[in-house]
Amino acid sequence: MAPNSGKRREFSFRTRQQTWDSLQHPDRPLDALIVGGGIVGAGCLREMALRGLTNVLLIDKGDFASGTSGASSKLIHAGIRYLEQAWERLKEGRLGAAARDFWFVVEASREKKTLKKLAPHLIHTKRIHLVLAN
């Protein structure tokens, strides 16, 4: 949705300059400004739209999803790597760091469940084989 408008308008490379010009003299202040067009910024924009905010601006130094999150593996995981790090830090006696890593795994698992509920058509189980040896 274009800024300062109550109805849908095209937003594309063709209308980018017009949209930018309208930001120079806003009729009303922005509801929110999101810096970064990666997965987190896009997710924030989506959430705000679902909550009824209509005057939100998302800016990025490049194009949307052009950075790291746009080139990711698209795997949704539960942070198992951090579980291993928690164990290593626990053995080193670094209880605070171990606890942070462990709670990261717990939170990642919760987020994975939430995503599965919100978008079951996008979340598919992928088998991964691990070879364990000394």
C-alpha positions in Angstrom: 0.0 0.0 0.0 1.3 3.4 -0.9 2.0 5.9 1.9 -0.7 8.5 2.8 -3.4 6.5 1.0 -6.4 4.6 2.2 -6.6 2.5 -0.9 -4.3 0.1 -2.7 -1.9 1.5 -5.2 0.8 -0.2 -7.2 4.2 -0.3 -5.6 6.9 -1.2 -8.1 10.0 0.2 -9.8 7.5 2.2 -12.0 6.0 4.0 -9.0 9.1 4.1 -6.7 9.9 7.8 -7.4 6.3 8.9 -6.9 6.2 7.0 -3.6 9.5 8.5 -2.5 8.2 12.0 -3.4 5.1 11.5 -1.3 7.3 10.7 1.7 8.9 14.1 1.4 5.7 15.9 2.4 3.5 13.4 4.4 -0.1 14.1 5.1 0.2 12.1 8.3 3.1 10.5 10.2 4.2 6.9 9.6 2.8 4.2 11.8 6.1 2.5 11.7 9.5 2.6 9.9 11.2 -0.8 9.3 14.9 -0.7 8.4 16.0 -3.9 6.6 14.1 -5.8 4.0 15.3 -9.3 4.9 13.1 -12.0 6.5 12.8 -10.2 9.8 11.8 -6.9 8.2 9.4 -8.6 5.9 7.9 -10.5 8.8 7.5 -7.3 10.8 5.8 -5.7 7.9 3.4 -8.6 7.5 2.6 -8.6 11.2 1.8 -4.9 11.1 -0.4 -5.3 8.1 -2.3 -8.1 9.8 -2.8 -5.8 12.8 -4.3 -3.0 10.6 -1.4 -0.6 10.3 -1.6 0.9 6.8 1.1 3.6 6.8 4.3 1.6 7.2 7.6 2.2 5.4 10.1 -0.6 4.9 13.5 0.5 3.6 16.6 -1.5 2.6 20.0 -0.5 1.3 19.6 -2.9 -1.6 16.5 -4.7 -2.8 14.2 -6.8 -0.6 15.7 -10.1 0.4 19.0 -9.3 -1.3 21.2 -9.9 1.7 22.0 -12.9 3.8 18.5 -13.9 4.6 17.6 -13.9 0.9 20.4 -16.3 0.2 19.7 -18.7 3.1 19.1 -22.4 2.9 15.5 -21.9 3.8 15.8 -24.5 6.5 13.8 -24.0 9.6 15.6 -25.7 12.4 15.4 -26.0 16.2 19.0 -24.7 16.8 20.5 -28.1 17.6 24.0 -26.7 17.0 23.4 -24.4 20.0 22.6 -27.4 22.1 26.1 -28.8 21.4 27.5 -25.4 22.3 25.6 -25.3 25.5 27.1 -28.7 26.4 30.6 -27.5 25.6 30.2 -24.3 27.7 28.7 -26.3 30.6 31.8 -28.5 30.6 33.9 -25.3 30.7 32.0 -24.1 33.7 30.4 -21.2 31.8 26.9 -21.6 33.2 25.5 -18.3 32.0 26.6 -18.9 28.4 25.4 -22.5 28.5 22.0 -21.4 29.8 21.6 -18.8 27.0 22.4 -21.4 24.3 20.0 -23.9 25.9 17.2 -21.4 26.0 17.9 -20.4 22.4 17.2 -24.0 21.4 13.9 -24.0 23.5 12.8 -20.7 21.8 13.8 -21.9 18.3 11.7 -25.1 18.9 8.7 -23.0 19.9 9.0 -20.7 16.9 9.3 -23.8 14.6 6.0 -25.1 16.1 4.3 -21.7 15.6 5.4 -21.6 12.0 4.1 -25.1 11.4 0.7 -23.9 12.8 0.7 -20.6 10.8 2.0 -21.8 7.5 1.7 -25.6 7.3 1.8 -25.3 3.5 5.3 -23.9 3.7 6.8 -26.1 6.3 7.8 -29.6 5.2 9.9 -32.1 7.1 13.2 -32.9 5.6 15.1 -36.0 6.6 18.7 -35.3 7.7 21.1 -38.2 8.3 23.8 -37.8 10.9 26.9 -40.1 11.0 28.2 -40.4 14.5 31.7 -41.8 14.9 34.8 -41.3 17.1 
